[in-house]
Amino acid sequence: MKKKPRKKLRLKKSEPVDFILFATILMLVVIGVVMVFSASAYTSANNSAIKDGMYYLKKQAMWAVLGISCMIFAMKTDYHVLKKYTKLMLVFTIILLCAVFAFPPVNGARRWIPLGFASIQPSEIAKYTVVLYLAASLDKKGEKIKSFLYGVMPYLMVAGFFAGMVLAEKNLSIAAVIMGVTIIVLFVGGARIPHLAGLLGVVIPAGVAGIALEPYRRARFLSFLDPWKDARGDGYQLIQSLFALGSGGILGEGWFQSRQKCFWIPEPHTDFIFAIVGEELGLIGCTVIILLFVVFIWRGMVTASRAKDKLGKLLATGITAVIALQAIINMAVVTGSMPVTGVPLPFISYGGSSLIFNLIAMGVLLNISRHKPPAQPENGNK
């Protein structure tokens, strides 16, 4: 009796990374290093404690090289390995979030752990730890995600705990990013829309309460509505940002020609660096950066949709959402579209821990882009 030909399942080996995504990330990092130099040179050269116009350039370039090295390592490491370390990452992140309270506050906030040569911001780790936990757990949840009590509520509690820890450090913006990313990942993971709508009904009032109950946040919100009402106080930073963007026009004043960075905008190389981009490179420069983030989000979504499995799909979604939400919030703040809050512009703003952890996450995203789903079964007869 003649045997029937077996169907062969041809698996694709890992392929090259998404080149467009890889190139976009590198371009954002390079632009960031260049703009950190331009935005910080004047203030650092005239700072009596530094007296070196290239101080922040050297540090950001060093972090960029280290971050890209970590990205390449993560890019070559199978992302499935991360699943085994989920619990360890949760415990480690909680320890770091608690450790910040052992150090004196900086500008009224406890967000950093000083190490002498640098500082670690645990909230930068927390947002990706939550993404990893969500992806690893939802990968096993199955149809239980359709239940609010057993599917959505546990994730809300875990994400809410981390967001609450970050909020206790006086960092409402990153807490909001964590909750926003949680809702996005739950949606992609299969949660029911009515449940997520109910979740928004809890998260939004909680955010409003976080603003209303904290005097300095309430003052920032009111100043956002009319910054000129307190032009020398709470509205000062936003007004200076708008001056920078307005004076840049279409083509900009030219690289290194910003006036607002000369002690007008406080620490222009950090959260408000996009205003310096607008002043020096104009609307064209701002548009280029916005388009790069749009391309990044597009390729991140493509990576998620083409992921080999559910774990990769959810990880790619969460990582892309973190960068997207932070970029949107930062640009909205700088342009006066929402209240002033301390969210750095990913890859562009100065900051060692932010850049390194973002680039490690990019390595994971790029690794996911290398793993393609199995090809369709083919008949063994030729």
C-alpha positions as CSV (number, residue, x, y, z in Angstrom):
1,M,0.0,0.0,0.0
2,K,1.4,3.3,-1.1
3,K,2.0,5.8,1.8
4,K,0.6,9.2,1.5
5,P,3.3,11.9,1.2
6,R,3.9,13.8,4.5
7,K,3.4,17.5,4.7
8,K,6.5,19.3,5.6
9,L,6.4,22.4,7.7
10,R,9.2,24.6,6.5
11,L,10.5,26.9,9.1
12,K,12.3,30.1,8.3
13,K,15.5,30.8,10.2
14,S,16.0,34.2,11.8
15,E,16.5,36.8,9.1
16,P,18.2,40.1,9.0
17,V,16.7,42.8,11.2
18,D,14.2,45.4,9.9
19,F,16.7,47.7,8.3
20,I,14.3,50.7,8.1
21,L,13.6,50.3,11.9
22,F,17.3,50.0,12.6
23,A,18.3,53.0,10.5
24,T,15.5,55.1,12.0
25,I,16.7,54.4,15.6
26,L,20.3,55.2,14.7
27,M,19.3,58.5,13.0
28,L,17.3,59.5,16.1
29,V,20.3,58.7,18.4
30,V,22.7,60.7,16.2
31,I,20.3,63.7,16.0
32,G,20.0,63.4,19.8
33,V,23.8,63.6,20.4
34,V,24.2,66.5,18.0
35,M,21.3,68.5,19.5
36,V,22.4,67.8,23.1
37,F,25.8,69.3,22.2
38,S,24.2,72.4,20.6
39,A,21.6,72.8,23.4
40,S,24.1,72.4,26.3
41,A,27.3,73.9,25.1
42,Y,26.6,77.5,26.2
43,T,25.3,76.7,29.6
44,S,28.0,74.1,30.4
45,A,30.8,76.4,29.2
46,N,29.4,79.2,31.5
47,N,28.8,77.0,34.5
48,S,31.4,77.6,37.1
49,A,31.2,74.0,38.3
50,I,31.8,72.6,34.7
51,K,33.5,75.1,32.5
52,D,33.5,72.7,29.5
53,G,31.2,73.4,26.5
54,M,31.6,69.7,25.5
55,Y,30.8,68.2,28.9
56,Y,27.3,66.9,28.0
57,L,28.4,66.0,24.5
58,K,31.1,63.7,25.9
59,K,28.7,62.1,28.3
60,Q,25.8,61.6,25.8
61,A,28.2,60.2,23.2
62,M,29.5,57.8,25.7
63,W,26.0,56.7,26.7
64,A,25.1,56.4,23.0
65,V,28.0,54.1,22.3
66,L,27.3,52.0,25.3
67,G,23.6,51.9,24.5
68,I,24.1,50.9,20.9
69,S,26.5,48.1,22.1
70,C,23.8,46.9,24.4
71,M,21.2,47.2,21.6
72,I,23.3,45.0,19.3
73,F,23.8,42.4,22.0
74,A,20.0,42.3,22.7
75,M,19.4,42.3,19.0
76,K,21.3,39.0,18.7
77,T,19.7,37.4,21.8
78,D,16.5,35.4,21.3
79,Y,13.8,37.5,23.0
80,H,12.2,34.3,24.4
81,V,15.0,34.2,26.9
82,L,13.5,37.2,28.6
83,K,10.4,35.2,29.6
84,K,12.5,33.2,32.1
85,Y,13.6,36.4,33.9
86,T,10.2,38.1,34.3
87,K,9.8,37.4,38.0
88,L,13.4,38.4,38.7
89,M,12.9,41.7,36.8
90,L,9.8,42.4,38.8
91,V,11.6,42.0,42.1
92,F,14.7,43.9,40.9
93,T,12.6,46.8,39.7
94,I,10.6,47.0,43.0
95,I,13.9,47.1,44.9
96,L,15.2,50.0,42.7
97,L,11.9,51.9,43.0
98,C,12.1,51.6,46.8
99,A,15.8,52.5,46.8
100,V,15.3,56.0,45.5
101,F,13.7,57.0,48.8
102,A,17.0,56.5,50.5
103,F,18.6,59.4,48.7
104,P,17.8,63.2,49.1
105,P,15.3,64.7,46.6
106,V,16.4,66.6,43.5
107,N,14.1,69.6,42.7
108,G,11.5,68.1,45.1
109,A,11.4,64.7,43.4
110,R,13.0,61.3,44.3
111,R,13.6,59.7,40.9
112,W,17.3,58.9,40.8
113,I,19.8,56.6,42.4
114,P,23.2,58.3,42.3
115,L,26.2,56.0,41.5
116,G,28.9,58.7,41.5
117,F,29.8,58.5,37.9
118,A,26.1,58.5,36.8
119,S,22.6,58.2,38.1
120,I,20.0,55.5,37.4
121,Q,16.3,56.4,37.0
122,P,14.4,53.2,38.0
123,S,11.2,54.4,36.4
124,E,12.9,54.0,33.0
125,I,13.3,50.3,33.9
126,A,9.8,50.0,35.4
127,K,8.0,50.9,32.2
128,Y,9.7,48.0,30.3
129,T,9.4,45.6,33.2
130,V,5.6,46.1,33.1
131,V,5.7,45.5,29.3
132,L,7.7,42.3,29.8
133,Y,5.3,41.1,32.6
134,L,2.2,41.8,30.5
135,A,3.6,40.0,27.4
136,A,4.9,37.0,29.3
137,S,1.7,36.5,31.3
138,L,-0.8,37.2,28.5
139,D,1.1,34.7,26.4
140,K,-0.2,32.0,28.7
141,K,-3.6,33.6,29.6
142,G,-5.6,32.3,26.7
143,E,-9.3,32.9,26.7
144,K,-9.3,34.0,30.4
145,I,-8.3,37.5,29.2
146,K,-12.0,37.8,28.2
147,S,-12.9,37.9,31.9
148,F,-12.6,41.2,33.7
149,L,-12.0,39.6,37.1
150,Y,-9.5,36.9,36.1
151,G,-8.2,38.5,32.9
152,V,-8.0,42.3,33.2
153,M,-8.0,43.0,36.9
154,P,-4.7,41.2,37.8
155,Y,-2.9,43.2,35.2
156,L,-4.5,46.4,36.4
157,M,-3.3,45.7,39.9
158,V,0.2,45.0,38.9
159,A,0.6,47.9,36.5
160,G,-1.2,50.1,39.1
161,F,1.3,49.1,41.7
162,F,4.3,50.1,39.6
163,A,2.6,53.3,38.4
164,G,1.8,54.1,42.1
165,M,5.5,53.6,43.0
166,V,6.6,55.9,40.2
167,L,3.9,58.4,41.2
168,A,5.3,58.4,44.8
169,E,8.6,59.6,43.3
170,K,6.8,62.7,41.9
171,N,6.7,61.3,38.3
172,L,3.1,61.5,37.2
173,S,4.0,61.4,33.5
174,I,5.8,58.1,33.5
175,A,3.1,56.6,35.7
176,A,0.6,57.7,33.0
177,V,2.8,56.1,30.3
178,I,2.8,52.8,32.3
179,M,-1.0,52.8,32.5
180,G,-1.4,53.9,28.9
181,V,0.9,51.1,27.6
182,T,-1.0,48.6,29.9
183,I,-4.3,49.4,28.2
184,I,-2.7,49.2,24.7
185,V,-1.1,45.8,25.4
186,L,-4.3,44.4,27.0
187,F,-6.3,45.5,23.9
188,V,-3.8,43.7,21.6
189,G,-3.7,40.7,23.9
190,G,-7.5,40.2,23.4
191,A,-9.2,42.0,26.3
192,R,-12.8,43.0,25.7
193,I,-13.4,46.7,24.7
194,P,-16.1,47.2,27.4
195,H,-13.6,46.1,30.1
196,L,-10.9,48.5,28.7
197,A,-13.5,51.3,28.6
198,G,-14.2,50.6,32.3
199,L,-10.5,50.6,32.9
200,L,-10.2,54.1,31.3
201,G,-13.0,55.1,33.6
202,V,-10.7,54.4,36.5
203,V,-7.4,55.6,35.1
204,I,-8.5,59.0,33.9
205,P,-10.2,60.0,37.2
206,A,-7.1,58.8,39.0
207,G,-4.9,61.0,36.8
208,V,-7.2,64.0,37.4
209,A,-7.0,63.3,41.1
210,G,-3.2,63.1,40.9
211,I,-3.1,66.6,39.4
212,A,-5.8,68.1,41.7
213,L,-4.4,66.8,45.0
214,E,-0.8,67.9,44.4
215,P,-0.3,71.7,44.6
216,Y,2.6,72.0,42.2
217,R,0.8,69.8,39.6
218,R,-2.4,71.8,40.0
219,A,-0.4,75.0,39.5
220,R,1.3,73.6,36.3
221,F,-2.1,72.7,34.9
222,L,-3.6,76.1,35.6
223,S,-0.5,77.8,34.1
224,F,-0.9,75.6,31.0
225,L,-4.3,77.1,30.4
226,D,-2.9,80.6,30.6
227,P,0.9,80.7,30.9
228,W,1.1,84.5,30.6
229,K,-1.0,84.8,33.9
230,D,2.2,83.8,35.8
231,A,4.9,84.5,33.2
232,R,7.7,84.6,35.7
233,G,6.5,81.6,37.7
234,D,4.8,78.4,36.6
235,G,4.2,79.7,33.0
236,Y,7.8,80.7,32.5
237,Q,9.2,77.5,30.9
238,L,6.3,77.1,28.5
239,I,6.5,80.7,27.4
240,Q,10.2,80.5,26.7
241,S,9.6,77.3,24.7
242,L,7.0,79.0,22.6
243,F,9.4,81.9,22.0
244,A,12.0,79.4,20.8
245,L,9.6,77.6,18.5
246,G,8.2,80.9,17.1
247,S,11.6,82.5,16.4
248,G,12.8,79.4,14.5
249,G,10.2,79.9,11.8
250,I,10.4,77.6,8.8
251,L,14.1,77.2,8.3
252,G,15.4,78.0,11.8
253,E,18.1,80.3,13.1
254,G,20.8,77.8,12.2
255,W,22.5,75.0,14.2
256,F,24.2,76.4,17.4
257,Q,22.4,79.8,17.0
258,S,19.7,79.4,19.6
259,R,19.2,82.3,22.0
260,Q,16.7,80.6,24.3
261,K,19.3,78.1,25.4
262,C,21.4,80.9,26.9
263,F,19.9,80.6,30.4
264,W,16.3,81.4,29.2
265,I,15.0,77.8,29.1
266,P,16.2,75.9,32.2
267,E,18.3,72.9,31.2
268,P,17.5,73.1,27.5
269,H,19.3,69.8,26.7
270,T,16.7,67.7,28.7
271,D,12.9,67.8,28.5
272,F,12.6,70.9,26.3
273,I,15.3,70.1,23.7
274,F,12.5,69.9,21.0
275,A,12.1,73.7,21.5
276,I,15.8,74.2,20.7
277,V,15.4,72.0,17.6
278,G,12.5,74.2,16.5
279,E,14.5,77.4,17.1
280,E,17.7,76.2,15.4
281,L,16.3,73.9,12.7
282,G,12.9,75.4,12.3
283,L,9.7,73.7,11.2
284,I,11.6,71.6,8.8
285,G,13.8,70.2,11.5
286,C,10.9,69.5,13.8
287,T,9.0,67.8,10.9
288,V,12.0,65.5,10.2
289,I,12.1,64.3,13.8
290,I,8.3,63.8,13.9
291,L,8.5,61.8,10.6
292,L,11.3,59.7,12.1
293,F,9.0,58.8,15.1
294,V,6.1,58.1,12.7
295,V,8.4,55.7,10.7
296,F,9.5,54.1,14.0
297,I,5.9,53.6,15.1
298,W,5.0,52.2,11.6
299,R,7.9,49.7,11.7
300,G,7.2,48.8,15.3
301,M,3.6,48.0,14.3
302,V,4.8,46.0,11.3
303,T,7.2,44.0,13.6
304,A,4.3,43.3,16.0
305,S,2.0,42.1,13.2
306,R,4.6,39.9,11.7
307,A,5.9,38.5,15.0
308,K,6.5,34.7,15.2
309,D,4.3,34.3,18.3
310,K,2.0,36.0,20.7
311,L,4.9,36.8,23.1
312,G,6.8,38.7,20.3
313,K,3.6,40.4,19.2
314,L,2.9,41.8,22.7
315,L,6.5,42.7,23.5
316,A,6.8,44.6,20.2
317,T,3.5,46.4,20.8
318,G,4.5,47.4,24.3
319,I,7.9,48.6,23.4
320,T,6.6,50.6,20.5
321,A,3.8,52.1,22.6
322,V,6.3,53.3,25.3
323,I,8.4,55.3,22.8
324,A,5.3,56.5,21.0
325,L,3.5,57.8,24.1
326,Q,6.6,59.5,25.5
327,A,7.4,61.2,22.2
328,I,3.8,62.4,21.8
329,I,3.7,63.7,25.4
330,N,7.0,65.5,25.1
331,M,6.1,67.3,21.9
332,A,2.7,68.2,23.2
333,V,4.2,69.7,26.3
334,V,6.9,71.7,24.4
335,T,4.2,73.1,22.0
336,G,1.8,74.0,24.8
337,S,-0.7,71.3,23.8
338,M,-0.8,69.9,27.3
339,P,0.4,70.8,30.8
340,V,4.2,70.9,31.5
341,T,5.5,67.5,32.7
342,G,8.9,65.9,32.9
343,V,9.0,63.4,30.0
344,P,12.2,63.3,28.0
345,L,12.0,63.0,24.2
346,P,13.2,59.4,23.5
347,F,16.7,59.2,22.0
348,I,16.9,63.0,21.7
349,S,16.9,64.4,25.3
350,Y,20.0,64.2,27.4
351,G,20.0,61.3,29.9
352,G,22.2,58.2,30.3
353,S,19.8,55.7,31.9
354,S,16.9,56.8,29.6
355,L,19.0,56.3,26.5
356,I,20.6,53.0,27.5
357,F,17.3,51.3,28.6
358,N,15.5,52.6,25.5
359,L,18.3,51.2,23.3
360,I,18.2,47.8,25.1
361,A,14.5,47.7,24.4
362,M,15.2,48.6,20.8
363,G,17.5,45.6,20.6
364,V,14.6,43.4,21.8
365,L,12.3,44.9,19.2
366,L,14.9,44.4,16.4
367,N,15.4,40.8,17.5
368,I,11.6,40.2,17.3
369,S,11.8,41.6,13.7
370,R,14.3,38.9,12.8
371,H,12.0,36.0,13.8
372,K,9.4,35.4,11.1
373,P,6.4,33.1,11.5
374,P,6.5,29.6,10.0
375,A,5.9,29.2,6.3
376,Q,2.7,27.5,5.1
377,P,2.8,23.7,4.9
378,E,3.9,22.4,1.6
379,N,3.1,19.0,-0.1
380,G,6.1,16.7,0.0
381,N,5.5,15.5,-3.7
382,K,7.2,17.4,-6.4
